[in-house]
Amino acid sequence: MNELEEKKKQVIGLYGEMRLSMELHELGWQVHRAYIDEGIDFTITKYYCPVCKKYSNQYIRYTDRNHKKVKCVTNLCEHCKETELEVISRYLQVKTSEGIKTKNENVRKFSFHPKIRYNTGYEVFYVWIAVFDDTKEKKCHFYILNTKDVEIFDNINLDTYQITDNQKTELPIRNDGVVLKRGSASTGYDYSVFNNRFYNDFGALEIEIKEQ
C-alpha cells in the first residue's frame, strides 16, 4: 500500500467514525473517543433509571431565585423525577472499509478483522462500517454485533485466530447494504445474520431494554 492509498484509508476510517458518532448522538448516546489505541475506539454512555426501567435525560428543575426563574440540572430521572440515574456504558470497536470493486458495479467485496475482540462480554460490540464512496454522497452501512456473536460466522478456535492479518471475514455487499455471502452446511456458519440481525441494529446496544 503506497502513501496515497494509506492516507485514503485513514480518511475513510475517520469518515465512518464521524458518521457513526452522528447516528449514536441522534439516538441519545454520549460518544467518547479514545486518545490511545487500546482496541476500544468508542465508549458510549446513556442515563438509565433503574426504577422506571427507561433511558432518561437528566431532570431539569426550575425554581425562583432573587425574583428570577433559574434552571437546575439534577441527576434525577425525567420520568419519575425522584430516582437517581445510573450511567450505563457500551464499548465499541469500529472497523471501516471501502471495499474492493468487483465485476458487478453494484457489489463490493469487504473484509473485516473480528479476531481482536471476541467473546469479551455483553457490553462490548463491533461496529463494522461498509462505505460506498463512488456516489455523490458517501453511503455508509452499519453492522452492529456483540463480540459473542462472532462465533456464528467465524472459527474462533484456531490457534492463529488473534494474528492481525489472519482469518479475515470477507463479505460481498451490495450498495443497498445487503450482504450476499451465504453459509454452507459443511461449516455451519450463518451469514444471514448480517441482514436480519446486525444491519443498522443500534437497538442491540440497549441491553437494559432488551432484557425486560
HELIX and SHEET records of a PDB file:
HELIX    1   1 GLU A    3  GLU A   26  1                                  24    
HELIX    2   2 THR A  147  ILE A  152  5                                   6    
HELIX    3   3 VAL A  193  VAL A  193  1                                   1    
HELIX    4   4 PHE A  194  PHE A  198  3                                   5    
HELIX    5   5 PHE A  202  LEU A  205  5                                   4    
HELIX    6   6 ILE A  207  LYS A  210  1                                   4    
SHEET    1   A 3 GLN A  30  ARG A  33  0                                        
SHEET    2   A 3 PHE A  42  CYS A  49 -1                                        
SHEET    3   A 3 LYS A  54  TYR A  55 -1                                        
SHEET    1   B 5 GLN A  30  ARG A  33  0                                        
SHEET    2   B 5 PHE A  42  CYS A  49 -1                                        
SHEET    3   B 5 GLU A  86  SER A  97 -1                                        
SHEET    4   B 5 VAL A 124  PHE A 132  1                                        
SHEET    5   B 5 LYS A 139  ASN A 146 -1                                        
SHEET    1   C 2 GLN A  58  ARG A  65  0                                        
SHEET    2   C 2 LYS A  68  CYS A  77 -1                                        
SHEET    1   D 3 ILE A 100  LYS A 101  0                                        
SHEET    2   D 3 VAL A 107  PHE A 112 -1                                        
SHEET    3   D 3 THR A 169  ARG A 174 -1                                        
END                                                                             
